[in-house]
Every structure is written in structure tokens, then in C-alpha cells.
Amino acid sequence: MPLTAYQMALGRLLAVNRSEDSYLAGGAAILAQPNTQRYSQDLDYFHDTPERVASAYEADRDLLVSHGYRVEPELAQPGYIRAIVRRGEAATKVEWAHDSTWRFMPVIESEAFGYELHPIDLAINKVLALAGRDEPRDLLDTLYCHEQVLELGPQIWAAAGKDPGFSPLSLLDLLLRRGRVRLEDVTRLHLSEPVDLMALKTRWLGALADAEVFVRTRPPEEAGCLYYDTEAGRFVNPDRAKAGSVVPHFGAPGGVLPRIVGSADE
């Protein structure tokens, strides 16, 4: 669980102020899961409107100060605030940001953090981030989500629904250009264990090869959807699921729970 003890304590304190329109997201929410490899540089909180960013920051700042933390703003603009939060020798960056309400799943309640973005939306956001910037941290997170949340191909397929400016093939083309990681790139990251660059490259190329097969063989009219296995109760690669048990799942403002096929739908 590569969040520092300080970040975990901070997240637990701020949990009281979280809600369905103010929730933990970004790399920190991914890295709070078991078996992740890198430590997060910050805590990211997403909000449904710019106004909510401002009110959440004020509430969090007041709560932190009342518990002995120092909040040092670095940047404040409509829809985005960044600050360093210190206590004693410990410090971390915290960001409050506006994000679209369009997502595949509703946010989830979290015992540790109050509310968090659903893992499937975290994964798809990370794919879109990696498509837009060649950052080693995004590559590590994307591979983690590929191996632990959902295969890369179905993520790319769904990400075109989150950002209609992309098609699955245009996203794949951008991702094919990523993954050129050098030793000096990873030494800048705070990792729980060393990275084997050759093994990392092999894993990434394998994920891309499978993803290319997937996006080139799916029905074009379904582009932008996830696939939910109603028997397994999770999102899947439909090519590896039991025939007849998988239904398309499209996103919507606020997210939507998967449709379960049964007698009520017949």
C-alpha cells in the first residue's frame, strides 16, 4: 500500500469532509490498493464544479489547521487549488480540482478516505493521462491497472467514450509511442521496490499486443463501452468471458450501476 503513513493519516482526517461530489482520485487512489509499486507524490481530490473546489478547500484547510497542520497554498485558480500540507517534518502536496461528472460508475464510499473514484474510472483516467503525456509513473500505474483491474484493451475501448475526441485506434496509436523508460526516469520516482526495465518493457509490449487485437476486432458500434459480466459481477474482456453473460456498459453523468439481465428486463 504505497501511500506514506503521513498521507494515510491525512486522508483519514480529510475523509470526514468527503462526499459524492468531493472524492479521492488520481494516482493516490490507485496506489492505496495492495501490491502497487510506487509511492504517490500527492493526494488528489476531484469535484463536480469549480465552486465545489473552493468550498472543499476551505473546509479542508480549516480542518487541517484545527488539527495542527500547516497549509501552504502554491497555486489557486478557478477549479484548481494546490497546497503543501505540513506537520512537523512531514509534508505532502494536496490538490483540489474540478473534473467532469461523466464516468462509468458512481463514486464509492471508502472506510479509509470517505469517498473515492471507482477503480474502473481510475484505470480509464490513467490510460487517458498516459496517452497525453509520456510519464513513467503513468506507465507503472497503467500496467498495475491492466494486471489488477481490467485488461488494457477493454480500457482503451471504453476510454473513447470518456473522451469522444479519441477513437480506440487513435488512443492505441498514442499508447504505442509510450513505454520508452530509462533508468534515470525511474530513479526520480519513490518506489517500494526496484524496477526491472527489461521486464517492464516485456509486460508493456504484451499488454499493447493484446490491446491491438482487441480494439481491431470489436464491433465499431460498441466503441466507448465497458463490458460487464453479470455472472462474475465485474468488468471483463468479453473475449475471455462465458458467452451470453456479458452486457455493454456505457458511462453517464454521475456514473451508472451495471444493468443486470434478468426476469425484470425480459
Secondary structure as GFF3:
##gff-version 3
##sequence-region A 1 266
A	DSSP	alpha_helix	5	14	.	.	.	ID=ss1
A	DSSP	three_ten_helix	15	17	.	.	.	ID=ss2
A	DSSP	beta_strand	22	25	.	.	.	ID=ss3
A	DSSP	alpha_helix	26	31	.	.	.	ID=ss4
A	DSSP	beta_strand	42	47	.	.	.	ID=ss5
A	DSSP	alpha_helix	50	66	.	.	.	ID=ss6
A	DSSP	beta_strand	70	77	.	.	.	ID=ss7
A	DSSP	beta_strand	80	87	.	.	.	ID=ss8
A	DSSP	beta_strand	90	98	.	.	.	ID=ss9
A	DSSP	beta_strand	102	103	.	.	.	ID=ss10
A	DSSP	beta_strand	108	110	.	.	.	ID=ss11
A	DSSP	beta_strand	114	116	.	.	.	ID=ss12
A	DSSP	alpha_helix	119	132	.	.	.	ID=ss13
A	DSSP	alpha_helix	136	148	.	.	.	ID=ss14
A	DSSP	alpha_helix	152	162	.	.	.	ID=ss15
A	DSSP	alpha_helix	168	175	.	.	.	ID=ss16
A	DSSP	alpha_helix	183	187	.	.	.	ID=ss17
A	DSSP	alpha_helix	197	217	.	.	.	ID=ss18
A	DSSP	three_ten_helix	220	222	.	.	.	ID=ss19
A	DSSP	beta_strand	226	229	.	.	.	ID=ss20
A	DSSP	beta_strand	234	235	.	.	.	ID=ss21
A	DSSP	three_ten_helix	238	240	.	.	.	ID=ss22
A	DSSP	beta_strand	246	249	.	.	.	ID=ss23
A	DSSP	beta_strand	252	253	.	.	.	ID=ss24
A	DSSP	three_ten_helix	263	265	.	.	.	ID=ss25
###
